[in-house]
């Protein structure tokens, strides 16, 4: 896994005064995800408010960039200590050409080195599943859907019927499911719902 020393600053809710670190980040195989301090970040592709990356779990925006040799990583109008990861101190001092950290602006810290790869994969799989079909399928008329889309919505409605707590909602799911099954029957296709 490729690693690099980076400057990271929390932007959400802080303008230019958010918590900031200089630490060793790891990149996923694709290079699209950056891991640091038990978190995973992906690029905002220019769509951020003040950050260029976001935390995949919290949604918070961060500024992540290479470290500057002149130590001007924080915005000129920003403030607050920058935490430097202990394990990379000598490498960082070499980059900036110093023999020790200026105590006023920097502080040594330990960070979580375990990468949340499994947790993030699960999160991304959850997000990816529904996008196979548009979420607005439920709002279209049955005759506007393809056979696969109808079958997908029927399967979702069957799940919803099983899991819903209130009879009124269950009846509404069932009514919608029966409409979709009738549409498939019109098309001459046997449905999942017939065995429910």
C-alpha positions in Angstrom: 0.0 0.0 0.0 1.5 3.3 -1.1 2.1 5.8 1.7 2.9 9.5 1.8 3.4 12.3 4.3 0.5 14.7 4.0 -1.1 17.8 5.7 -4.7 17.2 6.8 -7.0 19.8 8.2 -10.6 19.4 9.3 -12.7 22.1 7.5 -16.3 21.3 8.3 -17.5 23.7 11.0 -14.1 25.4 11.4 -13.2 27.6 8.5 -9.4 27.7 8.7 -9.0 26.9 12.4 -9.9 23.2 12.4 -7.8 20.4 13.9 -4.8 19.7 11.7 -2.2 17.0 11.3 1.0 16.1 9.5 0.9 12.4 9.1 1.5 9.3 7.1 -1.5 8.5 4.9 -2.0 5.2 3.0 -3.7 5.0 -0.4 -6.1 2.2 -1.6 -5.0 0.1 -4.5 -7.0 2.3 -6.9 -5.6 5.4 -5.3 -9.1 6.8 -4.8 -9.3 6.4 -1.1 -6.9 7.8 1.5 -6.6 6.3 4.9 -5.4 8.2 8.0 -6.1 8.0 11.8 -8.7 5.2 11.4 -10.6 7.3 8.8 -11.1 7.0 5.0 -11.3 10.0 2.7 -12.2 10.4 -0.9 -11.9 13.4 -3.3 -14.7 15.9 -3.6 -13.6 16.5 -7.2 -13.9 20.3 -6.8 -17.4 20.0 -5.3 -16.4 20.8 -1.7 -17.3 24.0 0.2 -13.9 24.5 1.8 -12.3 21.1 1.6 -10.9 18.9 -1.2 -11.7 15.5 0.5 -14.5 14.2 2.7 -14.6 11.6 5.4 -16.6 8.6 4.0 -18.3 7.9 7.3 -19.0 11.4 8.8 -19.2 13.4 5.6 -16.9 16.0 7.1 -14.8 18.0 4.7 -11.0 18.0 5.0 -8.2 19.8 3.2 -5.5 17.2 2.3 -2.3 18.2 0.5 1.4 17.6 0.3 3.4 19.3 3.1 5.1 22.6 2.4 8.8 22.9 2.9 8.4 26.5 4.3 5.8 25.1 6.9 3.0 27.4 5.7 0.5 24.5 5.5 -2.2 26.2 7.4 -4.1 29.0 5.7 -2.6 32.4 6.4 -5.8 33.5 8.2 -6.1 30.2 10.1 -4.7 29.2 13.5 -4.3 26.4 15.9 -1.6 23.8 16.6 -0.7 21.3 14.0 -0.3 17.7 15.3 2.7 15.9 13.9 2.5 12.1 14.0 5.4 10.8 16.2 6.5 8.0 13.8 7.2 10.4 10.9 8.9 13.2 12.9 12.4 12.7 11.6 11.1 12.4 8.0 9.1 15.5 8.4 12.0 17.5 9.9 14.1 16.4 6.9 11.4 17.6 4.5 11.3 21.1 6.2 15.0 21.3 6.9 14.7 21.7 10.6 16.4 19.9 13.6 13.3 20.3 15.9 9.6 21.2 15.8 8.7 24.8 16.7 6.9 24.1 20.1 4.5 27.1 19.7 2.7 25.8 16.6 3.3 22.1 16.6 2.7 19.1 18.9 3.6 15.5 18.6 0.8 13.0 18.6 0.0 9.3 18.1 -2.7 8.3 15.6 -4.8 5.2 14.9 -2.7 3.2 12.4 -5.4 0.5 11.7 -7.0 1.1 8.3 -10.8 0.8 8.3 -10.8 -1.1 5.0 -13.4 -3.7 5.9 -15.7 -1.1 7.4 -15.4 1.2 4.4 -15.9 -1.7 1.9 -19.2 -2.6 3.7 -20.2 1.1 3.6 -19.5 1.4 -0.1 -21.3 -1.8 -0.9 -24.4 -0.6 0.9 -24.3 2.6 -1.1 -23.6 0.8 -4.3 -26.5 -1.7 -4.2 -29.5 0.5 -4.7 -27.8 2.5 -7.5 -28.1 -0.5 -9.8 -31.6 0.8 -10.3 -32.8 4.4 -9.7 -34.5 5.1 -6.4 -37.4 6.9 -8.3 -38.6 3.5 -9.7 -41.2 3.4 -6.9 -42.7 6.6 -8.2 -43.1 5.5 -11.8 -46.2 3.8 -13.2 -45.7 0.0 -13.7 -46.0 0.3 -17.5 -43.0 2.7 -17.5 -40.7 0.1 -16.0 -38.6 -2.6 -17.7 -39.2 -6.3 -16.6 -36.0 -6.2 -14.6 -37.0 -3.0 -12.8 -40.5 -4.3 -12.0 -39.0 -7.5 -10.6 -36.5 -5.4 -8.5 -39.2 -3.2 -7.0 -41.4 -6.3 -6.3 -38.5 -7.9 -4.4 -38.0 -4.7 -2.4 -41.7 -4.5 -1.6 -41.8 -8.1 -0.4 -38.9 -7.3 2.0 -40.7 -4.1 3.1 -43.9 -6.1 3.7 -42.0 -8.6 5.9 -40.2 -5.9 7.9 -42.9 -3.2 8.4 -44.5 -2.7 11.8 -47.8 -1.2 10.9 -50.6 -3.0 9.0 -51.6 0.2 7.1 -48.1 0.4 5.6 -48.0 -3.3 4.9 -51.3 -3.0 3.0 -49.9 -0.1 1.0 -46.8 -2.1 0.1 -48.9 -5.1 -0.8 -51.3 -3.0 -3.0 -48.2 -1.6 -4.9 -46.7 -5.1 -5.2 -50.0 -6.6 -6.6 -50.2 -3.8 -9.2 -46.6 -4.6 -10.4 -47.3 -8.3 -10.4 -50.4 -7.7 -12.5 -48.3 -5.6 -14.9 -45.8 -8.6 -15.3 -48.7 -11.0 -15.9 -50.0 -8.7 -18.6 -46.6 -9.1 -20.2 -46.8 -12.9 -19.8 -44.2 -13.2 -17.0 -44.5 -15.3 -13.9 -43.7 -13.3 -10.7 -41.8 -13.8 -7.5 -44.8 -12.5 -5.6 -47.1 -15.4 -6.5 -45.4 -17.6 -4.0 -45.7 -15.0 -1.1 
